[in-house]
Amino acid sequence: MKKIKFLGVALTAVMFLASCGGGGLQEVEISPLKAKIKGDVGDFIEISNEKCKVVKSQEMGQDWVMTFKLKNIKTGDLNDENYDLDFKLVLTDKSGKPITGLKEFWMSDGLWGTASELKKLRALITESPGSEEWFTLPMDVDYGSDYEEYLPEGITNFTIRTEVKKVEIAEETSSDNSSSNESYSNSSSKETVSNEDWDAVLKSYESYIDQYIKLMKKAANGDASAMTEYASMMEKATDLSEKMSNAGDDLSVSQMTKFMKLQTKLATAAAEMYN
């Protein structure tokens, strides 16, 4: 394990006055490949058999959004304090093969921007069978991708996979044990959870960097609206910084490598703005 001290979300990029490029909206109507949701949530929820749409997002920092409906098939309970939940929606062709070049529509306990949808999902799980709810999730593509403005051909369906991870909560020690022993137990439990949280936090950080780079690209092209969007990105930076602090400062080797690659990606994009 490597240990780092994170002091905040450091942004090395420089903002310019900028403008959005053109590019018309495009939307794709698709349907679920199957009703079954893979993973733990599939015990309680399935995908409603209705047409769904993927459309160009009008929100700053997002490329595409998708709206879809889920249906309760069994009443359950995934309490916020006891479970971490990951929910990933993948666009596919008619054979079920994921579309190359596109990321997942994703919501997670560790991902900013999806809290309201995750809250609705948890609530739907507790409702009676037959209850339905609409959801909307964003998806970003890599900076410079051909699919920033237009979706690739061949998108006909989607699948959903989920994972629910039990959060380990340290049990209270008996009055016979020393307070130092209790402190060790709580610290050990927190360290285990925080290391798992870093996977979700790094996913959020990657999404943030992609959005920030796109904002710099707009700025370099010349429209004053970038300064307004910059303020919103700073709010997101604060939120992300808090999530990083809450996740602790112990990263595995692979997590540290991912973090450094993301830092390099941002620094490289900033340097390109000067050339």
Summary of the structure (lengths in Angstrom):
residues: 275
radius of gyration: 20.7
end to end distance: 37.9
largest distance: 69.6
contacts: 805
relative contact order: 0.22
helix: 37%
strand: 23%
